[in-house]
Amino acid sequence: MLLHLHPIDPQPRNIKIIVECLLDGGVVVYPTDTIYGLGCDIFQHKAVERICRIKQIDPAKANLSFICHDLSDLSMYTKPISTPLYRLLRNYLPGPYTFILPASKQVPRILKSRRDTIGLRIPDIVIAQALVKELGHPILSSSLPGGVAGDAGSRVEDYTDPETIEEKFGKLVDIVADGGIGGVLPSTVIDCTGDEPVVIRKGLGHFEEVPPG
């Protein structure tokens, strides 16, 4: 099912349709400020497993992240962080970044990495923020299978054009949220679990590797 959403003023009715799908354990494709991603409700265990099956990955080894509405979610899903680190996050978010942080006990076990961490994202895009706000808690996010450069037989539009995405992945998911043509670069990933933040994947966001503070 392809569902159109206005990129600046997404229709409340269509946002509700997607959120109801998520609450029912559905899996959707939706736009972020970087690339289109697979998403589900973080508390729907079977939906998380379904995304991992779609991507043919072990949940324990998957690079799954949370799409949050704002930094208020930090206190719920991450362990306490330092004031300098909080300032760093506030400077870069919302934006095309994923920050690796220590996971709290509120994070479903299936979503924690073996290092007991999570990836936190706050995309700078109205549609994703509207979905998370309506849902009331974070959305799980993962890239589409293969990725723009991950499948030798794929074209860029297979991962950027919602209509082509629906043709390619529509049978694997419940809804493809059409928010316009997506990007080709993923988020920049920064590991903040050590003494200093370290970029572990360079993507769309530019990040200076300097100690926080």
N, C-alpha and C positions, 0 to 999 in steps of 0.2 A: 504494500500500500504506500503510495507516494502522497505525502501531505505537505502542501505549500505553507510556508511561514514567511511573513513579511520580515526582512532582515532588520528593519528599524523599529517597527511596531507590530510584533507578531500577534496574530489573532488569538485572543484569550480562549476561544472555543477550541482551536486546534492545539493549543498548549495543554488544555485539559484532556483532550483525547490522548495525547502522547503520555501524559502523566498517569492517566488511568491505565494505560497499557503497561507502563513501568510497574505500577502497584500490583498489577495482575501477574507479574512475573515475565513480562514481555521484554524483548530485545529490540532496540531501535538503532538506526544510523542517524546521526545528527551533526550539525556543523559546530565547529569550535573556531577560535581565532587563528588556527593553524590549518589542520586538515580535518576532513570528516572522520568521525570515530564511531565505534560500536559502544552502545551504552545500555546499562540496566540499573535497577535499584540495588544499592549495595547490600540491602538486607534480604534480597531474594536469592537464596543460595543456589537454587536450580538454574536461575537466569545467569548467574556468574559461571556456573559449570557449562552452560550452553555457549556462552561467549568463548570459553576456553576450547570447547569442542569445535566451534566454527574456525578458530585460529589454529587448532591442532596443537595445543600447548598444555603443559602441566600447570594447574593453578599455582602450585608452589614455586614455579619458575617463571611465571608470567610477569611481564612489566605492566601491571595494572595501576591506574591512578584514580584519584577522586576528583570530580569536578565539583567545586564548592561555590557557594554564592558570594561569600566574603570571608575575611579572616576570623570572624567570630567562630567558625567551625574548628579553628585550631584547638581551642580548649576542650572540645569534645573528642576529637579523633587523633590528637597527637599528645605526646608527653609534654610537660612544661618546657618552654624554650626560653633562652636568655633574651633580655631586652634588646641587645644589639642585633640578634638574629631576627627578632620580630620587626625591627626597623628595616632590616634588609628586605624582608618579605613585603613589607608595606610599600617600599620604594619600587619594587618590581611587579607587584600584583595590583589589579588584574593585568594580565599580559601573557605572551607566548612562552611561559616557563612552567616547568614541573620541578617542584622542590621535594627532595627525598628527606623525610623527617621520621623521628622515632614514633612508632604507632602506640596509641593508647589501648587500654583494655576494651574500649567501646568499638574498636574496629573488628568486624567479623573475622574469625580465624582464617577462613579461606582466602581472605584478601591480603593477609600479612605475608611479607617476604620471609625467607629464612633468617634474615637479619632483623626481623621484627620492625620493619619500616613500612611506610606508605609513600606514594607519590601524591603531592597535593597540587591541584591546578585551579586557578580562577581565571577562566578565559575572558578576554575583553571583547565579548560579543553578546548582544542583547538576548538572542534566542537561548543560548546555553544558560545564561543567568536566570531567564524567565522560567525555564524548565526546572532548575534546581530550587528556585524560590517556591514554585507551585508544589513541588514534591515535598519540600520541607526538610530534606537532608540530601547529602551528596549523591551524585550519579557516578557509577563506575564508568571509566573510560578506557578504551583501548583502540589502537589503530585497526583499520580494516585489514583483512587477510592479504598478505602479499605486499601491500603498500605500493606507493607510486613507483618506486624503483626496485621493489622486491620480487616482482614476477616478470620474467623475461617476455612472456606473451601478452602482457597487459599494456594498455595505453594510458596516458596521463588522465584522460577523461573518465576512465574506469573508476577513478578515485576522487575526481574533482567535480564532475557533472552529476547532480542528483538523479537525473533521469537515467543516465548510463549506470550509475551506482545501483539504482533500483532494478535495472535489467540484469546486472551481474550478481547482486547479492539479495535481491528481493525475496527469493524463496527461503533464505536463511534467517531472515529477520521479520518482525511484525510490521514495522513502519520505517520508511525512509523520510526523514524530515528535510524538505527542500528549502534551504535558506539561501539559495544562489550558488554560484560557482565557488568551490572551496580552494584552499591553498595546496601547495605541494611540499612545503617544508614542515616537519613536526616541531614540537616545542623543544626548547633548550632545557636539558635536564641538569639540575645542580644538586649534588649530594651535600646535605647540611648536617650529617651525623657525626662528623669529625671536628677537629679544632678549627678548621677553616673550610669554607664552601669550595667544592671542587666541581667543575663542569665535567660531566661524564658523557654528555652528548650535545654537540653543537647543532642547534636548529635555527628557527626563525629569530629567537630572542638573542640580543647581544648582552653578554654578562662579563663584567670585569672580575677576575679571580683575585679578590683581595679579602683580607679578614674583615668580618662584619664589624661595624662600629666606626 
